[in-house]
């Protein structure tokens, strides 16, 4: 089984172009299953000896240890994919995982802020003051006690209090604008290279899941933010590598950190949280929230669901249809507030 697992992980990495995150997680899931099948001092079972009863026992074991249904479903997906590969390669006649049902998952509707609130948030970030030393004046009040997201409203503090490192404000504004303007996944944003940005036409060449490329437009505000960011980016790169930075592996990345290296996904999450705190809005906002907002706001303004599917890079239309439920929920909230007989 060890050899089959190693070959499978190499297959999804090189042939299926799965992300490093997926390859890593599937590898951990398969190793966990292998450990479950071979306790200490017990021999590992042969690949052909694995049956659906063993997989059911593994699922029950995960459930008994309090694992969430979504995590169990992912581990089952890894097993199904692995055994399907084994059948295709001729290691097995049929998959033992085909008879094991996936735990029923609750349908989660993404919670989305309104277009007015999102505009207010981004405009407030755009209005933060640059000091003569390229510093940024930020509000002094901390985020008050968290309110339910559905009823949260913008609450701005009254003025600047201290100065932080300034050049990165322009980068952060461009980053936030682009997340919302193009509905990017955070991995797609951090993976953007200079050649992927067509500034004249205002379009991005985005590499999504499975390394599939798609074309996504972005708007005038994102373009304005990017134009202000380019000199900052060049400065960050020169400070890190000197004027001759053509050989640097990070030189093609659109978004750089203070050390002139490609920005990481974790850093993007911290940046979003930082500006929620500085603007002083009571939201549990994360990078994917801006993608949710992008899709829901397009749908609310009459965009075709198929077009939104293409823009988001969803393989299945059913994934995109989640946003119809979010849009309907917002419509019902407006109705309840505005209609005299609601």
N, C-alpha and C positions, 0 to 999 in steps of 0.2 A: 504493500500500500504506500510505503514511503516514496518509492520510485514513481508510482503513478501520480501521487500528489505533486511531486516536484515537476513532473512533465506537464501536468495540468496547469500549475501556476505559471510556468513558462509560456504555455499556450495562450492563456488569457492576457498575459502581459504583452506578448509580441504579435499574436495573430488578431486577437479581439480588441487590442489597444485599450484594455481596461486601465483605469487610473491606478497609480501606485497605492492610493488609499484602499481601493477595492481589492487589489492583489494582496495587500497586507492583511486586511480583515478576513478575506476568504482563507488565507493561509492559516491564520490563528484559529478560525472556526474548524477547519479540517484537522488541525493538530489537536484541538480539544476533543473532537470526536474520536480520534485515534487513541488519545490518552484514556478516554472513557472505556474504549473497547479492550484496552490492555493495561489493567491495573498492575501495581508493582509485582515483580517476579512472575508475571504471566506473559506468555508469548503473544506477539501481535497476530491477529487473525489474517488469513489470506484474503485478498480482495474478493475472490469468488465466494468466500464464506459469509460475507456480510449480507444480511437479509433485512426485510422491512421491520421485523420484530426488534432487532437491535436499534434501528433508528427510532422506533417508537419509544423504546426504553430510554434512549438518549434525550428525547424531547421531554419525557416525564421527569427525568433527572434535572433538566434545566428548569422545568416548572416548579419542582420541589425546592429548588434553591432560590426561588423568587425572581427569576429572570423575567423581564417584561415580554409581553407577547410580540412586540415589534422586533426585539432582539432574537427571540426564538425563530420568528419567521425568516429573519436574515440568515441565521445559521442553517435553516432548512433549505433556503435558496442556494447557499453555497454547496450543500450536499447534493441537491438536485442537479446543479450545474456540473459538479464533479462526476457524478455517476452517468450523466448524459454523455459527457466526454469519454468516459470509459467504454460505454456502449458503442459510440461512434468509432473509437480506435480498435474495437474488437476485443477488449479485455473482458467484457461481460456481454451476455446475451440480452439481458434486460436490466433496467435500473431498479434497485431495491427501494429507492426513495419515492417511486411513482405512486405507491399505495398509502403514503403517509400524508394526511391532510395538514394544511397550513392553519395555524390558530386564526380564528376570526378576529380581525383588527377593527377597532372603532373608526368610523369615518371622521377624520379631523378636518375641520374647516379652518383655513388659515385666517388669523385675526389681522385685519388690515386697517391702517389709519386712513382717514379721508384724504382726498386730493388737496383740500384747503390746508389741512394740518401738515401734510408733507411739504407743500409749497412754503408754508410759514417756517418750517424747520430749516429747509435748504436756504431760504432767503435770509434767515437770521445768521446762518453760518457764513453766507456770502457777505453779510454786512459787518462781520467782526473786523475790528480796526487794526490796521498795520501800523506799528510804531516806526519812528525814524530808524531804529536799529533792527527793522524787520521783525519786530515782536508783534504778538497778537494780544489785544486786550480782551479778556474773557470775563463773563459774569462771575461774581463772587459767591452767590448763594448756592448751597448744595441742593441736590434733588430732594424734595420733601417726601413724605411717606408715600409709598407706591399706591396708586389708585387702580381699580380695575381697568384693563386696557380699553374696553368698549366705551368707557365714559371719560377716558383721559383727554384733557385739552391742553393746548399750548399754554405754558405759564413762563413768561420771560422774566428774568431779573432786571434790576433797574440800571445797571451800568457796569463798566469795566472795573476790575479790582487789581489784577496783577498781570505781568507780561510773561508770556511763554515763548519758546523758540518759534520764530516767525515764519521762515521759509516753508516749513512743513504745513502751515495752514493752507497755502495755495495747493499743495499736493493733496491734502485731505479734502478740500472743497472739490477738486477735480474728481477725486475718487468717489465721493458721495454722489455727485451729480451724474457720473457715468453709471454707477450701480442702478440708480433710479431711471435714468434716461434710456438705458439699453436692456434693463432687466437681466443683468448678468449674474451667473453664479459666482461666488467668491473665488473659486478656482479658475474660472474663466478670466476674471479681472486680473488676478495676479499673474496669469499666464500670458497676458497681452504683450506683444512686442511692437516696436515702432513701425515695422512693416505692416502690421495689422490695422493701423489707423490711417484711413483715407480722409484727411482733413477737408479737402476741397468738396467732396461729396457728402461728408459727415456720415461715414459708415465704418463699421468695424468688421474685421474677419475674425470670428470667434471660434475657437476649438472647444467643443463641448465634450460630453460623455462619449466614450468610445472613439475619441479623437476626430469626431465628425465636425466638419467646418460649416458654419452658416454665416450669412451676412445680416448684420443688425444696424439699423440707422440710429443716430442720436441727435439730440436737438441743439438749439442755438446756445442755451445756457451752459450745457456741458462743453460745447465748443469754446465758449468764452473762458470757462474755468481751465480748460486744457491749455489754451494759448497763454494764460498767465502762469501756468505751471511749468511749461517747457524750459524757460531760463533757470528756474529753480532746480529742475532735474539735471540740467547740464552742470550746474554748480556742484550739486551733490556728487555727480560722477567724477568731476575734476578733483574735488577734495579727496576722494577715495583713491583714485588711480593716476592722477596727473592729467596733463592735456592729451597725451597719447593713450587713449583708452579703447582703441578699436579691438584689441585682443582680449579685453575683459569679458568673461562669459555673461556678466550682468548688464553689459553696455546696451543690449537690445531691449531690455525690459522697460515697459512704460512707467511703472510705478516702482520707485526706489525708496529704501529706508535712509536714515541719516548717514549710514556708512557706505552708501552708494551701491547696495546690493538689492536684488529683487525682493520686493515686499512679500512677506509670508501671509498665508490665509489667517493665521492666528492674530497677526498684527492688524489686519483689516478689521477683525472683530473688535479688537481693543479700541481702534480709532472710532468706530461707530458708537461704541459705548461712551467714549470720552465726550463726543459732541452732544450726545443725548444729555449727559450730565452738565456740560457747560451751557447749553441752551436752556437747560432746566425744564425739560418736558418729562411728564410722567409716563413714559413708554418703556416697555421691555423690547427695545429695538435691537436687531442684529442684522448682519449684511443680507440675509435671505429675506428679511422683512421688506427691503426695498424692491426686491424682485417680485414679491407678492403684490406690493402696491402698484408696481408697473403693470402687471397683468390685470389686476382688478380695475384700475382706473381706465385702462384702454377698453376693457369690456363694458364698463359703465357708460362710456362715451360712444358706444356703438361699433367698436371694432369687431371684425369677424373672428369667431373662435378658431377657425383654421389658421388665420393669419397670426393670431397670438401664439398658437402652437408652434408655428415656424419660427417666430421671433424668440420664443423661450427655448427652442431646441428639444421639445418633448417628443419622444418616439410615439407615444400613445395619446390619442385625443382625450381619453378618460382622465389622464393626469391633468390636462388643461381644464377639464370641466369642473374641477374643484373650485375654480375661481368664479363660476356661475353662482355657486352656493354663497360664496362670500359677498358677491355683488347683490344678490337677492336679500341677504341679511341686512346689508347697509340700507337698501331700499325700504325694508320694513321698519328700520329704526327711524328713517326720515318720515315715513307715513305715520308712525305712532306719535311722533312729536308734533307733526304739522296738521294732521287731519282732525277737524273738530269732533267727529264721531268715532275716533279710533278707539 
